[in-house]
Amino acid sequence: MRNLKKLVGAFSGRYDYLVLTKGPNLAYAVGMPDALGLVVDLRSGYSILYVSRLDYSRAKATTAVDKVVAVASAEIPPRRPGEELVVAPSILEALKSVVRERVASDNKEVGVDVSGEVAELRAAKEEWEVELIKAALRVTESVYVKLGQMRLVGMRERDVAGLVYRWFMEEGADGVAFDPIVASGPNGAYPHYRFGDRRIEYGDYVVVDIGAKKGVYCSDMTRTFAPGRFGVLKDAMYAVYEAVKAAEKAAREGVAAAEVDKAARDVIAEYGFAQYFIHSTGHGVGVEVHEPPRLFVTSKDVLKKGHVVTIEPGVYIEGVGGVRIEDMVYIDGGAAVLNRVPHIL
Amino acid sequence: MRNLKKLVGAFSGRYDYLVLTKGPNLAYAVGMPDALGLVVDLRSGYSILYVSRLDYSRAKATTAVDKVVAVASAEIPPRRPGEELVVAPSILEALKSVVRERVASDNKEVGVDVSGEVAELRAAKEEWEVELIKAALRVTESVYVKLGQMRLVGMRERDVAGLVYRWFMEEGADGVAFDPIVASGPNGAYPHYRFGDRRIEYGDYVVVDIGAKKGVYCSDMTRTFAPGRFGVLKDAMYAVYEAVKAAEKAAREGVAAAEVDKAARDVIAEYGFAQYFIHSTGHGVGVEVHEPPRLFVTSKDVLKKGHVVTIEPGVYIEGVGGVRIEDMVYIDGGAAVLNRVPHIL
């Protein structure tokens, strides 16, 4: 609701209506990613949320919009007393009929794309949003603490993933921000590997990249467990650790996101691993686990107050394995690291 | 790979190139939902898969395409020996440059939307696809068997969800088809409720809707646990049970999907619950958990050999709770029910 007011404040005076149809924007505006569409009359602030018929009563109970309207392709079953229902072949047709009807009568321009501006609003988090992200991160960190106390050697990657899921739910997560990555030994060379049947061996580096949700807000964190802590990746571990520290030092309000990427990349290069750092240094996190700003060499983003971004350099060597360490930082003047768990477990 | 050949067979002779960019279609064609795009020269069968740079080596290792090309916004780090890299601002630009270059020289028409035809191909499952769906369903059913042996009373919904996730992974799931629904008591009135802090009480009806994945294939199944099995929903349970049986009897090759919906809806209506059955009777399941055909009154789909669809009538009463039973059936002449676990646990 607070975000809905923020959206109205940002767009009123410039447009008559705001129409949102993308899941993450609907999550942001009204907390319901599976709604179909939102129409806000920016002159009055009056909001109408469109949902599937089976979500009608849930939308009424859990969102704070002025009106909920169900959309269905037929009036079967017959509508119940008080149920607002639009019969339309699709949500787009339902939205168009409402918006066009009104806009046509005013003789105004239709269809200015404001998705970029919505993304910018979403990127600058309010304090209460940061608190939710921190709560999601606390749940995530509690799992790392538990994993750190276990002997992972002998477990299958999928067993570790199963524990992560279970502990998330037990600790109060409202869902997962993304499916867990538990990449052991050579599997660690694939940054987006998920998990499989491989048993963790002594000497493996095990990349664990997980994130819980609180409300609709995500967390995102990586630690690399190294039961033996030796072999070729030992140097990579130090390189990545130093790169994280350098990027966190470089990150602050007003700094180009590309600069933060460079800070991490330079350290990795000093250690001789430049060509093995094959992704960006980080990204924004909010109602989506990947959202602006992007911390990469080609990024034109500038870090601003309220940004919550990951710092996650990594080294990936095919046939050998990988190392990644990922923190979350909050930009408010400097960069406050939101993580409490050590970088090397 | 078998699906890629099927796609080539379906489109060659009619078009020169097939371009796929949607996650589910990429999962179907090459088993990699997080690839960015696939271009197939339909005259030669030669296939090029575009991926993010961090997925390049995983794509090389896990897909059977002729060529993998990485897309990045800059050549940083420098490409490694043998690495195919396109520097482009977006995947669309990368795809366009390849396709247009070729097509322009042939002076042919560009951009026929074949997504409907691809959806039809995907809907008609081959035997090996049905086997994967069945394997995913076996994992799912093993969880119902375990839950059926437990005393759910006193557990929080989120504790049940945590067990579901953990057991899925331990039993060999490659992921979840969707986040678990554990809706107890009044929460059962929301068909798409997820899970929360509520403790299950004696007398509750608890709707548990879950599905594991095997490879990229989904399963989808619901049972309603009723520790007390009394109250107003007792009749609803019988209504839903009878509706499932009626729909499964009606489902067969050549029958309109709307007819199957009607068979379930008529039973629910006989029991006096017509207005509480607020969604369709079922949907196709494959690489997506919801895909064509759709089993609803307005559906124009006809059941065909190879379709795998859910049968899932439900009754939802606000303030009271809900009942849903969901099976999966395979159309091959008649409808073979793929589930083995009883309807009422």
Interface residues (C-beta under 8 A of the other chain):
Chain A: D34 S52 R53 L54 D55 Y56 S57 R58 A61 S73 A74 I76 P77 P78 R80 R158 D159 A161 G162 L163 Y165 R166 W167 F168 M169 E170 G172 A173 D174 G175 V176 D179 A189 Y190 P191 H192 Y193 R194 F195 D197 R265 A274 Q275 Y276 F277 I278 H279 F296 V297 T298 Y316 E318
Chain B: D34 S52 R53 L54 D55 Y56 S57 R58 A61 S73 A74 I76 P77 P78 R80 R158 D159 A161 G162 L163 Y165 R166 W167 F168 M169 E170 G172 A173 D174 G175 V176 D179 A189 Y190 P191 H192 Y193 R194 F195 G196 D197 R265 A274 Q275 Y276 F277 I278 H279 F296 V297 T298 Y316 E318
